[in-house]
Amino acid sequence: MKQTPSPPHCPDRQISDEALAWIVRLHSGEASSQDRWEYGKWRAQSAEHEAAAAEAEALWNDAAHLRQDGKSGLVYPGRSKAIVSRRSLLTGIVGLGVAGGGLAASRPFLRTLGSDYTTATAETRTIDLPDGSRVVLNALSAIDVRFDGQMRRLVLKEGQAFFEVAAEARPFTVSIGNAEVTALGTAFDVDANATDGSLGVAVTSHSVRIQSSAGSLPAGLTLSEGERVSIDRDGAICIPTVQDPAVALAWQSGMYVAENRRLGEVVAALSRYHQGWIVFSHDSLKSKLVSAVLDLRTPDASLAALASGLPIRVTRMTRFMTLISGV
């Protein structure tokens, strides 16, 4: 009997991301001989590490041979097909626009396929719902609408959205991961763009009720107008802070207001308006604190403004790749 060959083994996601982070560091212009020695030692740990390293190197080499879909703004690899990664097998593309330490796809496309409403790179969209409520989607966002006779439920699958809720008897609830936000006669913003998997909720009118499966606050939390709260990736609800509603609304007019925000979070917001990769040479750079008002519509100029006020260097390596490194 003829034996069917086994499919090639895909490296573990964490190992793939480690490999991609190594490749960024080695091409940053800051890599030392010690870094190269450690990379060689890292990739020699197992066949899986070696496969992940080969995949990362192929993706990096393809960065100078990319093409962009004019309609969606998505970037596609345009040259090598020798190594087909798990990401391209699952999604049919490798989406670029990373603000993290490695080159993993910044948008989980599988979660957004078949969504009721989506936006592309640098696109915002206003949606009028059947009940008279209104939703504004930020760039690279996706949402499902599930209304029935008992409940108005929306699922934010990716990105950021602002909700203006029409008053009626049915509850209006937004689900995001393991958290739920229920309107109490409300206008509010939900931001799931953070690279660390956390979630931000800001109320611009009235109040909302927040509940999480983490169980840190079994009775939930009521968030009032002018307050913002973060929910970590495990569902733990943090202590609310005061935030001017104008800050939460700024992105709708093309601006981003950073008030003592981490650089990684700021770059993640800019990356949704940037046609390509934005990568860090070292993860430590992402923790630098930023206070600035930036124009989302001109992300390259905003990155230059950040470089003028922080100890970082912004280098445009190719048409679709920008590197942030230390000075």
C-alpha positions as CSV (number, residue, x, y, z in Angstrom):
1,M,0.0,0.0,0.0
2,K,1.3,3.4,-1.0
3,Q,1.9,5.5,2.1
4,T,0.6,9.1,2.1
5,P,3.3,11.5,3.1
6,S,2.7,13.4,6.3
7,P,2.0,17.1,6.0
8,P,4.8,19.5,7.0
9,H,4.8,20.3,10.7
10,C,3.8,23.9,11.5
11,P,5.9,25.4,14.3
12,D,4.1,26.4,17.5
13,R,2.8,30.0,17.3
14,Q,5.0,31.1,20.2
15,I,8.1,29.7,18.6
16,S,7.1,31.3,15.2
17,D,6.7,34.7,16.9
18,E,10.0,34.3,18.7
19,A,11.7,33.6,15.3
20,L,10.1,36.7,13.8
21,A,11.2,38.9,16.6
22,W,14.8,37.5,16.2
23,I,14.8,38.4,12.5
24,V,13.6,41.9,13.2
25,R,16.4,42.4,15.8
26,L,19.1,41.0,13.4
27,H,18.0,43.4,10.6
28,S,17.6,46.4,12.9
29,G,21.2,47.6,12.5
30,E,21.7,47.3,16.2
31,A,22.5,43.5,16.3
32,S,25.8,42.5,17.9
33,S,27.9,39.4,17.3
34,Q,26.5,38.1,20.6
35,D,22.9,38.5,19.3
36,R,23.8,36.5,16.2
37,W,25.4,33.8,18.3
38,E,22.3,33.6,20.6
39,Y,20.1,33.4,17.5
40,G,22.1,30.5,16.2
41,K,21.8,28.8,19.5
42,W,18.1,29.5,19.7
43,R,17.3,28.0,16.2
44,A,19.5,25.0,17.0
45,Q,17.2,23.9,19.9
46,S,15.0,21.7,17.8
47,A,13.7,21.0,14.3
48,E,10.7,23.2,15.1
49,H,12.9,26.1,16.0
50,E,14.8,25.7,12.7
51,A,11.5,25.5,10.7
52,A,10.2,28.7,12.4
53,A,13.5,30.5,11.7
54,A,13.3,29.5,8.0
55,E,9.7,30.7,7.8
56,A,10.6,34.1,9.4
57,E,13.6,34.6,7.1
58,A,11.4,33.9,4.1
59,L,8.8,36.4,5.3
60,W,11.5,39.0,5.8
61,N,13.0,38.5,2.4
62,D,9.5,38.9,0.8
63,A,9.1,42.2,2.5
64,A,10.7,44.0,-0.4
65,H,8.4,42.2,-2.9
66,L,5.0,43.1,-1.8
67,R,1.8,44.2,-3.5
68,Q,-1.2,46.1,-2.1
69,D,-4.9,45.5,-2.7
70,G,-6.2,49.0,-3.7
71,K,-9.7,48.3,-2.4
72,S,-9.0,46.8,1.0
73,G,-5.6,48.3,1.7
74,L,-4.2,44.8,2.6
75,V,-0.7,43.9,1.8
76,Y,0.2,40.5,0.1
77,P,3.5,38.7,-0.3
78,G,4.5,38.9,-4.0
79,R,7.5,36.6,-4.5
80,S,8.5,33.5,-2.6
81,K,6.1,30.5,-2.4
82,A,8.8,28.1,-1.1
83,I,7.6,28.3,2.4
84,V,3.8,28.5,3.0
85,S,3.2,29.5,6.6
86,R,0.3,28.4,8.8
87,R,-0.9,32.0,8.6
88,S,-1.1,32.0,4.8
89,L,-2.6,28.5,4.7
90,L,-5.4,29.5,7.1
91,T,-6.2,32.9,5.7
92,G,-5.0,32.8,2.1
93,I,-2.9,35.9,2.8
94,V,-0.3,37.3,5.1
95,G,-1.6,40.6,6.4
96,L,1.0,43.1,7.3
97,G,0.8,46.0,9.8
98,V,2.5,44.8,12.9
99,A,3.1,47.0,15.9
100,G,4.5,44.2,18.1
101,G,7.9,42.7,18.6
102,G,7.6,40.2,15.7
103,L,6.1,40.1,12.2
104,A,3.1,37.9,13.0
105,A,-0.1,39.1,11.2
106,S,-1.6,42.0,13.1
107,R,-5.2,41.3,12.3
108,P,-6.8,37.9,13.1
109,F,-8.5,37.6,9.7
110,L,-10.3,34.3,10.5
111,R,-12.3,36.1,13.2
112,T,-13.4,38.8,10.8
113,L,-14.4,36.6,7.9
114,G,-18.2,36.7,7.4
115,S,-18.6,39.6,9.8
116,D,-21.7,41.8,9.3
117,Y,-19.6,45.0,9.1
118,T,-15.9,45.5,8.5
119,T,-13.5,48.3,7.7
120,A,-10.2,48.3,5.8
121,T,-6.9,50.0,6.5
122,A,-7.4,53.8,7.2
123,E,-11.2,53.4,6.7
124,T,-13.9,54.4,9.2
125,R,-17.5,53.6,8.8
126,T,-20.8,54.7,10.3
127,I,-23.6,52.1,10.7
128,D,-27.2,53.0,11.4
129,L,-28.8,50.0,13.2
130,P,-32.5,49.0,12.9
131,D,-33.4,50.3,16.4
132,G,-32.1,53.8,15.7
133,S,-28.7,53.3,17.4
134,R,-25.5,54.2,15.6
135,V,-22.1,52.5,15.5
136,V,-18.9,54.1,14.2
137,L,-16.1,51.6,13.3
138,N,-12.5,52.5,13.4
139,A,-10.0,51.3,10.8
140,L,-9.5,47.5,10.6
141,S,-12.5,46.7,12.7
142,A,-15.3,44.1,12.5
143,I,-18.6,43.7,14.2
144,D,-21.6,41.4,14.2
145,V,-25.2,42.5,15.0
146,R,-27.5,40.0,16.6
147,F,-30.9,41.6,17.4
148,D,-34.0,39.6,18.4
149,G,-37.2,40.2,20.2
150,Q,-35.5,40.1,23.6
151,M,-32.0,41.4,23.2
152,R,-29.9,43.8,21.2
153,R,-26.5,42.2,21.1
154,L,-23.4,43.2,19.2
155,V,-20.1,41.3,19.0
156,L,-16.9,43.4,18.4
157,K,-14.7,40.8,16.8
158,E,-11.7,43.2,16.1
159,G,-10.7,46.8,16.4
160,Q,-12.5,49.7,17.9
161,A,-16.1,51.0,17.8
162,F,-18.2,53.9,19.2
163,F,-21.8,53.2,20.1
164,E,-24.7,55.7,20.4
165,V,-27.6,53.7,21.9
166,A,-31.2,54.5,21.2
167,A,-33.5,54.1,24.2
168,E,-35.9,51.2,24.2
169,A,-36.9,48.3,26.5
170,R,-34.5,45.6,25.0
171,P,-31.0,45.6,26.6
172,F,-28.1,46.7,24.4
173,T,-25.0,44.7,25.1
174,V,-21.6,44.6,23.3
175,S,-19.6,41.4,23.8
176,I,-15.8,41.4,23.4
177,G,-13.9,38.3,24.3
178,N,-14.8,37.4,27.9
179,A,-16.3,40.8,28.7
180,E,-19.7,42.4,28.2
181,V,-20.7,46.1,28.2
182,T,-24.4,46.9,28.7
183,A,-25.6,50.4,27.9
184,L,-27.6,52.3,30.5
185,G,-28.9,55.0,28.2
186,T,-25.4,55.6,26.8
187,A,-22.8,56.6,24.3
188,F,-19.5,54.7,24.8
189,D,-16.3,53.6,23.1
190,V,-14.8,50.1,23.1
191,D,-11.2,49.7,22.0
192,A,-9.7,46.3,21.4
193,N,-6.6,47.5,19.5
194,A,-4.0,47.0,22.3
195,T,-1.2,44.6,21.4
196,D,-1.2,43.0,24.9
197,G,-4.8,41.8,24.4
198,S,-6.3,44.2,26.9
199,L,-9.6,46.1,26.3
200,G,-10.5,49.8,26.9
201,V,-14.0,51.1,27.6
202,A,-14.7,54.8,27.8
203,V,-18.1,56.4,28.5
204,T,-18.9,59.7,26.8
205,S,-22.6,60.0,28.0
206,H,-24.5,58.4,30.9
207,S,-23.1,55.1,32.0
208,V,-22.5,51.4,31.2
209,R,-22.4,48.1,33.2
210,I,-19.3,46.0,32.6
211,Q,-19.2,42.3,33.5
212,S,-16.3,39.9,32.9
213,S,-16.0,36.1,33.1
214,A,-12.8,36.6,35.1
215,G,-14.9,36.9,38.2
216,S,-12.8,39.7,39.8
217,L,-16.0,41.7,40.2
218,P,-18.9,39.2,40.3
219,A,-21.5,42.0,40.5
220,G,-19.9,43.9,37.6
221,L,-18.8,47.5,37.4
222,T,-20.8,50.6,36.6
223,L,-18.7,53.1,34.6
224,S,-19.9,56.6,34.4
225,E,-19.6,59.5,31.9
226,G,-16.0,60.8,31.7
227,E,-14.5,57.5,33.0
228,R,-12.4,54.9,31.3
229,V,-11.4,51.4,32.4
230,S,-9.1,48.7,31.1
231,I,-9.8,45.0,31.1
232,D,-6.8,42.7,30.8
233,R,-6.6,39.8,28.4
234,D,-7.7,37.4,31.2
235,G,-10.8,39.5,31.9
236,A,-9.6,41.2,35.1
237,I,-11.2,44.7,35.4
238,C,-8.8,47.4,36.4
239,I,-9.6,50.5,38.5
240,P,-11.4,53.2,36.4
241,T,-9.7,56.4,35.6
242,V,-11.0,59.9,34.6
243,Q,-10.9,60.7,30.9
244,D,-12.2,63.7,29.0
245,P,-14.9,62.3,26.6
246,A,-13.2,64.4,23.9
247,V,-10.2,62.1,24.1
248,A,-12.3,59.0,23.5
249,L,-14.0,60.7,20.5
250,A,-10.8,62.1,18.9
251,W,-10.2,59.2,16.5
252,Q,-13.5,59.9,14.8
253,S,-12.0,63.2,13.5
254,G,-8.8,61.5,12.5
255,M,-6.8,62.4,15.7
256,Y,-5.2,60.3,18.4
257,V,-4.7,61.7,21.9
258,A,-2.1,59.9,23.9
259,E,-2.1,60.8,27.6
260,N,0.8,59.0,29.2
261,R,0.2,55.9,26.9
262,R,2.8,53.3,26.2
263,L,4.6,53.7,22.8
264,G,3.5,50.2,21.8
265,E,-0.2,51.1,22.3
266,V,0.3,54.4,20.3
267,V,2.0,52.7,17.4
268,A,-0.7,50.0,17.4
269,A,-3.3,52.8,16.8
270,L,-1.2,54.3,14.0
271,S,-0.6,50.9,12.3
272,R,-4.3,50.7,11.5
273,Y,-3.9,53.7,9.2
274,H,-0.4,52.7,7.9
275,Q,0.0,50.7,4.6
276,G,2.5,48.1,5.8
277,W,4.5,46.8,8.7
278,I,5.6,48.9,11.7
279,V,8.0,46.8,13.8
280,F,10.1,47.4,16.9
281,S,13.7,46.3,17.1
282,H,13.3,45.5,20.8
283,D,10.2,44.9,22.9
284,S,11.6,47.3,25.6
285,L,10.9,50.3,23.4
286,K,7.2,49.6,23.5
287,S,7.0,50.5,27.2
288,K,8.2,54.1,26.7
289,L,5.5,56.6,27.8
290,V,4.0,59.1,25.3
291,S,1.9,62.2,25.7
292,A,1.0,63.7,22.3
293,V,-1.7,64.5,19.9
294,L,-1.1,62.7,16.6
295,D,-2.8,62.7,13.2
296,L,-4.0,59.2,12.3
297,R,-4.5,60.3,8.6
298,T,-0.7,60.9,8.2
299,P,0.9,58.0,10.2
300,D,4.4,58.5,8.7
301,A,4.4,62.2,9.9
302,S,3.1,61.1,13.3
303,L,5.9,58.5,13.6
304,A,8.4,61.3,12.7
305,A,6.8,63.5,15.4
306,L,7.3,60.7,18.0
307,A,10.9,60.2,16.9
308,S,11.5,64.0,17.5
309,G,10.4,63.8,21.1
310,L,11.5,60.3,22.2
311,P,14.9,58.5,22.1
312,I,13.9,56.4,19.1
313,R,14.8,56.2,15.5
314,V,12.1,55.6,12.8
315,T,13.6,54.0,9.6
316,R,11.6,53.3,6.4
317,M,13.3,50.2,5.2
318,T,11.1,49.4,2.3
319,R,7.8,50.8,0.9
320,F,5.9,48.5,3.3
321,M,8.2,48.2,6.2
322,T,9.1,50.8,8.9
323,L,11.4,50.0,11.8
324,I,11.4,51.6,15.2
325,S,14.8,51.3,17.0
326,G,16.6,52.9,19.8
327,V,19.1,55.8,19.4
